[in-house]
């Protein structure tokens, strides 16, 4: 039986009022941006990282009556209850203020890479189980009880399907079943939805049971071919779907005749040619994240690039910002010689060749292992073990979507080396934003590393837009049916 609170929200939506969203762990606002573009109203958000919270406030105006200082305030969802948030934002109460509850819960404890890092730091094989972030989904369920949303959406990494042998989405769905929701989850790859990036994520959607709809997911808008590594990771994740009685929804398949995935070249070619990092490093050091540069006038502007320039509310006509890159002079020559698609083992061989060339130019060749030999080698050859870091470096393939962007870009962007060898560099902050489908007018607070981290942590806005549009169609169709039936019952009575 739907509560009076949820029923009032459904009636509100039936009057074509905008669905009001509260997003937890909002980050800089990737999911919020997509939902906003799909016609949702952003009413509240919770994000503990101060820089990401500032970015959110830079790009989304507070609702009427909400103070700017409260809107940009960082908050921890563990310490901040739904009721406290409502008070801070000047809302009457938590249960009546929000129709949609969304969350991109932290994935470090669920992701396999994050688990191994936690093990190494803590020296404990079960460190990932004990990480407080692994229990945030239970805190999220407390918010569900307090907020009583009629729509729920959660995003996370596919590895959440196997948290030490436990399928967390199934637990969430079973709990939501008991709270009066119909639920589904699946895996979506952003490349199938017009994002120039192979990014596999789990999405869980729940609707109030009164709607009588089991959630489904948007059909792909683009055709893409997943590399073997992504196919393998997907197959492993799907092994943990229960054989019967699961809430898993089959992964939507691309129909015949769809356009191909958006390529890196289509996504980035109109952005500025960057060479200051090797021509004039001082200029790059002085450049700020917010400094604007003009688009390349000679480049063809793809449909995707045009969309990033013209996203409503975030338009950029002649210039855009974010053109910062890492200053790593030892590696510029390696980047220049790497072919597209090359990884770290190949880069190391190239570095060894460059080192041999440098040795041949020395008047007296130093003895191998000597101090002079070691110093010269260090100026040309990276120190990383190729057995431990096979994917540490990767040069983008211009005709394909990018590999997954991660928050680790904030510390090391070598996983995304620009394909244009003339520029001999890793990608810029704005290029990372383009690959994540943030529009060019979206601004990032903080410095370069913070910008990379926020982008890598975000939900791709275009994927969130596709999900938001699909949810609205399902909800609106269900509301028509529910209230039509109520009307017929009233006439019969």
C-alpha positions as CSV (number, residue, x, y, z in Angstrom):
1,X,0.0,0.0,0.0
2,X,1.5,3.3,-1.0
3,X,1.9,5.8,1.8
4,X,-0.1,9.1,1.7
5,X,3.3,10.9,1.2
6,X,4.2,8.9,-1.9
7,X,0.7,9.1,-3.3
8,X,0.8,12.9,-3.0
9,X,4.0,12.9,-4.9
10,X,2.5,10.8,-7.7
11,X,-0.4,13.1,-7.9
12,X,2.0,16.0,-8.1
13,X,3.8,14.4,-11.0
14,X,0.5,13.6,-12.7
15,X,-0.1,17.4,-12.8
16,X,3.1,17.6,-14.9
17,X,5.2,19.2,-12.2
18,X,8.9,18.6,-12.5
19,X,10.3,15.6,-10.6
20,X,12.4,16.9,-7.7
21,X,15.8,15.3,-7.2
22,X,17.9,14.7,-4.1
23,X,21.3,13.2,-5.1
24,X,23.7,11.7,-2.5
25,X,27.4,11.4,-3.3
26,X,26.7,13.8,-6.1
27,X,30.3,14.6,-6.9
28,X,30.7,17.5,-9.3
29,X,27.3,16.8,-10.8
30,X,27.5,14.4,-13.8
31,X,24.3,12.5,-13.0
32,X,22.5,15.7,-11.9
33,X,23.5,17.4,-15.2
34,X,21.9,14.5,-17.2
35,X,18.8,14.4,-15.1
36,X,18.4,18.2,-15.3
37,X,18.6,18.0,-19.1
38,X,16.0,15.3,-19.0
39,X,13.5,17.6,-17.2
40,X,14.2,16.9,-13.5
41,X,14.5,19.7,-10.9
42,X,17.6,19.7,-8.7
43,X,16.4,20.4,-5.2
44,X,19.2,19.0,-3.0
45,X,22.6,17.3,-3.1
46,X,25.0,15.8,-0.6
47,X,28.8,15.6,-1.4
48,X,31.6,15.5,1.2
49,X,34.4,16.6,-1.1
50,X,34.6,20.4,-0.7
51,X,36.0,21.0,-4.2
52,X,33.4,18.8,-5.9
53,X,30.7,20.5,-3.9
54,X,32.0,23.9,-5.0
55,X,31.9,22.7,-8.6
56,X,28.3,21.5,-8.2
57,X,27.3,25.0,-6.9
58,X,29.3,26.7,-9.7
59,X,27.1,25.0,-12.3
60,X,23.7,24.5,-10.7
61,X,21.9,27.5,-9.2
62,X,20.3,26.8,-5.8
63,X,16.5,26.4,-5.7
64,X,14.5,29.5,-4.9
65,X,14.8,30.3,-1.2
66,X,18.0,28.3,-0.6
67,X,21.0,30.3,0.4
68,X,24.1,30.0,-1.8
69,X,26.3,29.2,1.1
70,X,24.1,26.2,2.1
71,X,23.9,25.0,-1.5
72,X,27.7,24.8,-1.8
73,X,28.3,23.4,1.6
74,X,30.1,20.0,1.7
75,X,28.2,17.3,3.6
76,X,28.9,13.7,4.6
77,X,25.8,11.5,4.0
78,X,26.7,9.5,7.2
79,X,26.7,12.5,9.4
80,X,24.0,14.5,7.6
81,X,20.5,13.0,7.9
82,X,17.8,13.7,5.4
83,X,16.0,15.7,8.1
84,X,19.1,17.8,8.8
85,X,19.6,18.5,5.1
86,X,16.0,19.7,4.8
87,X,16.5,22.1,7.7
88,X,19.8,23.4,6.2
89,X,18.1,24.0,2.8
90,X,15.0,25.6,4.4
91,X,12.6,22.9,3.2
92,X,9.5,22.0,5.2
93,X,10.5,18.4,5.7
94,X,12.6,15.6,4.1
95,X,9.7,13.3,3.3
96,X,7.7,15.8,1.3
97,X,10.5,17.6,-0.5
98,X,11.9,15.1,-2.9
99,X,10.4,12.8,-5.6
100,X,13.6,11.2,-6.8
101,X,16.5,9.9,-4.7
102,X,19.7,9.3,-6.7
103,X,23.2,8.3,-5.7
104,X,26.6,7.4,-7.3
105,X,27.8,5.6,-4.2
106,X,31.6,5.5,-3.7
107,X,33.0,2.5,-5.6
108,X,36.5,2.1,-4.1
109,X,35.6,-0.8,-1.8
110,X,33.7,-2.6,-4.6
111,X,36.0,-2.1,-7.5
112,X,38.7,-4.9,-7.9
113,X,41.5,-2.3,-8.3
114,X,40.2,-0.4,-5.2
115,X,40.1,-3.6,-3.2
116,X,43.7,-4.5,-3.9
117,X,44.8,-1.0,-3.0
118,X,42.9,-1.2,0.3
119,X,44.6,-4.6,1.0
120,X,48.1,-3.2,0.3
121,X,47.6,-0.1,2.4
122,X,46.0,-1.9,5.4
123,X,47.9,-5.2,5.1
124,X,44.5,-6.9,5.5
125,X,42.9,-9.2,3.0
126,X,39.5,-8.2,4.2
127,X,40.2,-4.5,4.2
128,X,37.6,-3.8,1.4
129,X,34.9,-5.5,3.5
130,X,35.7,-3.3,6.5
131,X,36.0,0.0,4.5
132,X,33.1,2.3,5.8
133,X,32.3,3.2,2.1
134,X,31.2,-0.4,1.6
135,X,28.3,0.1,4.0
136,X,27.1,3.4,2.5
137,X,24.4,1.5,0.6
138,X,22.7,0.8,3.9
139,X,22.9,4.4,4.8
140,X,21.3,5.1,1.4
141,X,18.4,2.8,2.4
142,X,17.9,4.9,5.6
143,X,17.5,7.9,3.3
144,X,14.9,6.0,1.3
145,X,12.9,5.4,4.4
146,X,13.2,9.1,5.5
147,X,12.6,10.7,2.0
148,X,10.0,8.2,0.7
149,X,10.9,8.9,-3.0
150,X,8.7,7.5,-5.8
151,X,11.8,7.0,-8.0
152,X,15.3,5.7,-7.0
153,X,18.4,5.5,-9.1
154,X,21.8,4.1,-8.0
155,X,25.1,3.9,-10.0
156,X,28.2,1.9,-9.2
157,X,30.9,-0.3,-10.7
158,X,30.0,-3.8,-12.0
159,X,32.1,-5.4,-9.3
160,X,29.4,-4.5,-6.7
161,X,27.8,-7.7,-8.0
162,X,30.5,-9.6,-6.3
163,X,31.4,-8.0,-3.0
164,X,33.3,-11.0,-1.5
165,X,30.8,-13.3,-3.1
166,X,27.8,-11.1,-2.1
167,X,25.5,-9.5,-4.7
168,X,24.9,-6.1,-3.2
169,X,22.3,-4.9,-5.8
170,X,20.2,-8.0,-5.0
171,X,20.2,-7.1,-1.3
172,X,19.2,-3.5,-2.1
173,X,16.4,-4.7,-4.4
174,X,15.1,-7.1,-1.8
175,X,15.0,-4.4,0.8
176,X,13.3,-2.0,-1.6
177,X,10.7,-4.7,-2.4
178,X,9.8,-4.7,1.2
179,X,9.5,-1.0,1.2
180,X,6.9,-1.0,-1.6
181,X,9.1,-0.6,-4.7
182,X,9.5,-2.5,-8.0
183,X,13.2,-2.7,-8.9
184,X,15.6,-3.7,-11.6
185,X,19.3,-3.4,-12.2
186,X,21.6,-4.0,-15.2
187,X,25.0,-3.1,-16.8
188,X,25.2,-0.2,-19.2
189,X,28.3,0.9,-21.2
190,X,28.4,4.6,-22.0
191,X,29.8,4.0,-25.5
192,X,26.3,2.7,-26.5
193,X,24.8,6.0,-25.5
194,X,26.8,8.5,-27.4
195,X,29.7,9.0,-24.9
196,X,33.2,8.7,-26.5
197,X,34.3,6.3,-23.7
198,X,34.1,2.6,-22.9
199,X,32.7,2.9,-19.3
200,X,30.8,0.0,-17.9
201,X,28.6,0.7,-14.9
202,X,25.8,-0.9,-12.9
203,X,22.5,1.0,-12.7
204,X,19.7,0.2,-10.3
205,X,16.2,1.8,-10.7
206,X,13.2,1.5,-8.5
207,X,9.6,2.8,-8.9
208,X,6.9,3.1,-6.3
209,X,4.8,-0.1,-6.7
210,X,1.6,1.9,-7.3
211,X,2.9,2.7,-10.8
212,X,2.7,-1.0,-11.6
213,X,5.9,-0.8,-13.7
214,X,9.0,-2.9,-13.4
215,X,11.8,-0.5,-14.4
216,X,13.5,-1.1,-17.8
217,X,16.5,0.7,-19.3
218,X,17.1,2.8,-22.4
219,X,17.9,1.2,-25.7
220,X,21.3,2.1,-27.1
221,X,21.6,5.0,-29.4
222,X,24.9,3.9,-30.8
223,X,26.5,0.6,-31.8
224,X,29.8,-0.3,-30.2
225,X,32.1,-3.3,-30.0
226,X,33.5,-3.9,-26.5
227,X,37.2,-4.8,-26.3
228,X,37.9,-8.3,-25.0
229,X,38.9,-6.9,-21.5
230,X,35.5,-5.3,-21.1
231,X,33.7,-8.4,-22.4
232,X,35.6,-10.5,-19.9
233,X,34.9,-8.2,-17.0
234,X,31.2,-8.2,-17.9
235,X,31.1,-12.0,-18.1
236,X,32.7,-12.3,-14.6
237,X,30.3,-9.8,-13.1
238,X,27.3,-11.6,-14.6
239,X,28.3,-14.9,-13.0
240,X,27.0,-13.5,-9.7
241,X,23.4,-13.0,-10.9
242,X,21.1,-15.5,-9.2
243,X,19.9,-18.2,-11.5
244,X,16.3,-17.6,-10.5
245,X,14.3,-14.8,-8.8
246,X,16.9,-12.1,-9.5
247,X,16.1,-8.4,-10.2
248,X,18.6,-8.3,-13.1
249,X,17.3,-6.8,-16.3
250,X,19.0,-8.1,-19.5
251,X,21.6,-5.7,-20.9
252,X,19.9,-3.6,-23.7
253,X,21.3,-4.6,-27.0
254,X,22.1,-2.3,-29.9
255,X,19.6,-2.5,-32.8
256,X,20.7,-2.9,-36.4
257,X,21.5,0.3,-38.3
258,X,22.6,2.5,-35.4
259,X,25.5,4.9,-35.9
260,X,28.9,3.8,-34.6
261,X,30.3,4.8,-31.3
262,X,31.6,8.3,-31.0
263,X,35.4,8.2,-31.5
264,X,38.1,10.1,-29.7
265,X,39.0,12.0,-32.8
266,X,35.3,13.2,-33.2
267,X,35.2,14.2,-29.6
268,X,38.5,16.2,-29.3
269,X,39.7,17.4,-32.7
270,X,38.3,20.9,-32.5
271,X,39.8,21.6,-29.1
272,X,43.0,23.7,-28.9
273,X,46.4,22.4,-30.1
274,X,48.5,22.3,-27.0
275,X,52.3,22.5,-27.2
276,X,53.3,25.0,-24.5
277,X,54.2,22.1,-22.1
278,X,57.4,21.5,-24.2
279,X,57.8,24.8,-26.0
280,X,57.3,27.1,-23.1
281,X,56.8,25.2,-19.8
282,X,56.6,28.4,-17.8
283,X,53.5,29.4,-19.7
284,X,51.8,26.1,-18.9
285,X,52.7,26.5,-15.2
286,X,51.1,30.0,-15.1
287,X,48.0,28.9,-16.9
288,X,44.9,28.5,-14.7
289,X,42.1,26.0,-15.1
290,X,39.6,28.7,-15.8
291,X,41.7,30.4,-18.5
292,X,39.9,30.3,-21.9
293,X,41.5,29.5,-25.3
294,X,39.9,29.6,-28.7
295,X,38.7,26.5,-30.5
296,X,40.7,25.3,-33.5
297,X,39.3,27.2,-36.5
298,X,40.7,24.8,-39.0
299,X,39.2,21.6,-37.5
300,X,35.9,20.1,-38.6
301,X,33.3,20.3,-35.8
302,X,31.7,16.9,-35.3
303,X,28.1,16.5,-34.2
304,X,29.3,15.4,-30.8
305,X,31.6,18.4,-30.5
306,X,28.8,20.7,-31.5
307,X,26.6,19.2,-28.8
308,X,29.3,19.8,-26.2
309,X,29.5,23.4,-27.4
310,X,25.8,24.0,-27.4
311,X,24.4,22.1,-24.4
312,X,21.6,24.4,-23.2
313,X,22.7,26.5,-20.3
314,X,26.4,25.6,-20.8
315,X,27.0,27.1,-24.3
316,X,30.5,28.0,-25.5
317,X,30.7,29.8,-28.8
318,X,34.4,30.7,-29.4
319,X,36.5,29.7,-26.5
320,X,36.5,27.2,-23.6
321,X,38.7,26.5,-20.5
322,X,40.5,23.6,-18.9
323,X,43.6,23.4,-21.1
324,X,46.0,22.2,-18.5
325,X,48.3,19.2,-19.0
326,X,51.0,17.5,-17.0
327,X,54.6,18.7,-17.2
328,X,56.6,15.5,-17.5
329,X,59.5,16.3,-19.9
330,X,61.2,13.0,-19.6
331,X,58.3,11.3,-21.3
332,X,57.5,13.8,-24.1
333,X,59.8,12.0,-26.6
334,X,58.3,8.7,-25.7
335,X,54.8,10.0,-26.2
336,X,55.8,11.3,-29.6
337,X,57.1,7.9,-30.8
338,X,54.4,5.7,-29.3
339,X,51.9,4.5,-31.9
340,X,48.2,4.8,-31.2
341,X,47.0,2.0,-29.0
342,X,50.4,1.3,-27.5
343,X,50.7,0.5,-23.8
344,X,53.5,0.7,-21.2
345,X,55.6,-2.3,-22.2
346,X,55.8,-0.7,-25.7
347,X,56.6,2.7,-24.2
348,X,59.4,1.1,-22.1
349,X,61.0,-0.4,-25.2
350,X,60.8,3.1,-26.9
351,X,62.4,4.7,-23.9
352,X,65.2,2.1,-24.0
353,X,65.8,3.1,-27.6
354,X,65.9,6.7,-26.7
355,X,68.4,6.0,-23.9
356,X,70.6,4.0,-26.4
357,X,70.6,7.0,-28.7
358,X,71.6,9.3,-25.8
359,X,74.4,6.9,-24.9
360,X,75.7,7.0,-28.5
361,X,76.0,10.8,-28.3
362,X,78.2,10.8,-25.2
363,X,81.8,11.2,-26.1
364,X,82.9,8.4,-23.8
365,X,80.3,5.8,-23.3
366,X,79.8,5.3,-19.5
367,X,80.1,1.8,-18.1
368,X,76.8,0.1,-17.5
369,X,75.8,0.4,-13.9
370,X,78.0,3.4,-13.2
371,X,76.7,6.5,-11.6
372,X,76.9,8.4,-14.9
373,X,75.1,5.6,-16.8
374,X,72.4,5.4,-14.1
375,X,71.8,9.1,-14.1
376,X,71.5,9.2,-17.9
377,X,69.2,6.3,-17.9
378,X,66.9,7.9,-15.3
379,X,66.5,11.0,-17.6
380,X,65.0,8.8,-20.4
381,X,63.6,5.6,-19.0
382,X,60.6,5.3,-16.6
383,X,61.3,3.2,-13.5
384,X,58.0,1.2,-13.5
385,X,58.0,-2.6,-13.8
386,X,56.0,-3.6,-16.9
387,X,54.8,-6.7,-15.2
388,X,53.1,-4.7,-12.5
389,X,52.0,-1.7,-14.7
390,X,51.0,-3.1,-18.1
391,X,48.1,-0.6,-18.4
392,X,49.8,2.3,-16.7
393,X,50.3,4.0,-20.1
394,X,47.9,4.0,-23.0
395,X,47.9,6.1,-26.2
396,X,44.4,6.8,-27.4
397,X,43.2,5.3,-30.6
398,X,41.6,8.1,-32.6
399,X,39.1,6.0,-34.4
400,X,37.7,4.4,-31.3
401,X,36.1,5.5,-28.0
402,X,38.5,6.0,-25.1
403,X,39.2,3.6,-22.3
404,X,37.5,4.3,-19.0
405,X,38.4,7.5,-17.2
406,X,39.0,7.0,-13.5
407,X,39.5,9.2,-10.5
408,X,43.2,8.2,-10.6
409,X,43.6,10.7,-13.4
410,X,43.9,13.2,-10.6
411,X,47.3,11.6,-9.8
412,X,48.4,10.2,-13.1
413,X,46.9,10.8,-16.5
414,X,49.2,8.5,-18.4
415,X,46.4,6.1,-19.0
416,X,45.1,8.6,-21.6
417,X,47.9,9.9,-23.9
418,X,46.8,12.1,-26.7
419,X,46.9,10.3,-30.1
420,X,48.4,13.3,-31.9
421,X,52.1,12.7,-31.6
422,X,52.9,16.3,-32.5
423,X,51.4,17.3,-29.2
424,X,53.4,14.7,-27.2
425,X,51.4,14.8,-24.1
426,X,48.6,13.3,-21.9
427,X,45.1,14.7,-22.3
428,X,44.0,18.0,-20.8
429,X,41.3,18.6,-18.2
430,X,38.9,19.8,-20.9
431,X,39.6,16.8,-23.1
432,X,38.9,14.5,-20.2
433,X,35.6,16.4,-19.6
434,X,34.7,15.9,-23.3
435,X,35.4,12.2,-23.1
436,X,33.1,12.0,-20.1
437,X,30.5,14.1,-22.0
438,X,30.6,17.2,-19.9
439,X,29.7,20.2,-22.0
440,X,32.3,22.9,-22.6
441,X,30.6,25.4,-20.5
442,X,30.7,23.2,-17.4
443,X,33.3,24.7,-15.0
444,X,35.4,22.8,-12.5
445,X,36.6,24.3,-9.2
446,X,40.1,23.7,-7.9
447,X,43.3,23.1,-9.8
448,X,44.3,20.6,-12.5
449,X,44.5,17.4,-10.3
450,X,41.1,18.2,-8.7
451,X,39.6,18.7,-12.1
452,X,40.8,15.3,-13.3
453,X,39.6,13.6,-10.1
454,X,36.1,15.1,-10.3
455,X,35.7,14.1,-14.0
456,X,37.0,10.5,-13.4
457,X,34.5,10.1,-10.5
458,X,31.5,11.4,-12.4
459,X,28.6,9.7,-14.1
460,X,28.7,10.6,-17.8
461,X,26.0,13.3,-18.3
462,X,24.9,11.9,-21.6
463,X,24.3,8.5,-20.2
464,X,22.4,10.0,-17.2
465,X,20.4,12.0,-19.8
466,X,19.4,8.8,-21.7
467,X,18.4,7.1,-18.4
468,X,16.5,10.2,-17.2
469,X,14.5,10.5,-20.4
470,X,13.7,6.8,-20.4
471,X,12.5,7.0,-16.7
472,X,10.3,10.0,-17.4
473,X,8.6,8.2,-20.3
474,X,8.0,5.1,-18.2
475,X,6.7,7.2,-15.2
476,X,4.4,9.4,-17.3
477,X,2.9,6.4,-19.1
478,X,2.3,4.6,-15.8
479,X,0.7,7.7,-14.2
480,X,-1.7,8.0,-17.1
481,X,-2.7,4.4,-16.6
482,X,-2.9,4.5,-12.8
483,X,-5.0,7.7,-12.6
484,X,-7.2,6.6,-15.6
485,X,-8.0,3.4,-13.7
486,X,-8.8,5.4,-10.5
487,X,-11.1,7.6,-12.6
488,X,-12.9,4.6,-14.0
489,X,-13.3,3.1,-10.5
490,X,-14.7,6.4,-9.3
491,X,-17.3,6.4,-12.0
492,X,-18.3,2.8,-11.3
493,X,-18.8,3.6,-7.7
